Amino acid sequence: MRLNIRIPDEGFVCTLNIFYLGATENIRNLLHVPFLEGKSSTGRLGIDIHATAGKVMWFFVALDIEISVNNPFGFIKAMPIGQLIISV
């Protein structure tokens, strides 16, 4: 089953055993190859943001983020859960 859910103002609780697919805002990158990584602060709470394909190629798109949780977790709008690592 696939549901399209936008995080409401009051937040959204992710539950166990469900795979969530998130998206970023449009991001532009033409010069470097960044890597998508989870933040350690959310990782310690049991949130994994990607299991595959961390390397991001040249783009001007929204990135898909694979989200799984090891504990029920409440997300709020615009909550930072990942980061792009760019080596120059």
N, C-alpha and C positions, 0 to 999 in steps of 0.2 A: 504494500500500500504506500502511496506517495502523497504527502500533503504539502501544500505550500503555505508556510506559516511566517508571518512577519511578527517580530517581537513587539508586543504591545507595550504601552507606557508603563504598565505595572510589572513588566518582566515576563519571563517564560521559564518554566522548570523542565529541564531535560531529564529523562528517566533512563534507567538501565536497559540494556538489550535492544536499544533502538539506535540506528545509524542516522545521524543528522548531516545534512549537507548545507553549509553556509556559504555566503558570498561576501566579497569585499566591495567597496566602491570601485569605480573605474580607476585603474592605476596605469600610468604610462612609464614605460622603460624602453629605451632604445640603445643604451650604451653598455649596460652591464647585465650579468646573469645572476639575479638574486636567488636566495633560497628561502623558502617559507619554513619557519620554525615556530614551535610553541613557546609561550612565555613560561619561565620557570615558576612564577607565582601561581599560574593557573594549572600547570602540570602537577604541582604539589597538592592541588585540590582534586586531582583525579581526572583532569580534562586533557584528552589527546586531540590535537587538531589536524593531524594528517598522518596517514600510514604509508602513503606512496607518493611518488612524484613531487618531491620537495623543490626540485629545480624549476625555476620559472624562466621561460624564454622571452624574447622580445615581444612586447605586447602593448596594447592600449585597451584593456578589458577588465572586467571584474574577475577575480580569482575565486575558484571553488575551494572551499575548506571542508575537509572531512572531519566531522566532530563525533567523538565517542566519549562517554563519561563512565567513570568507575564508581561514582557516587551520584545520587540525584543532585542536580545543581541548578540554581536559578541564574539565568542570564538577564542582564538589563541592556537596553538599547545602547549602542556605540561602546560596549564594553570591550577593551582590548584583550584579545585572547591569543594573539600571535604576533609575529614580527617578520619583516623581510630583512635578511642579512645580505649586505652587498659588499663584496670585496673589490677594491679598486686596484 
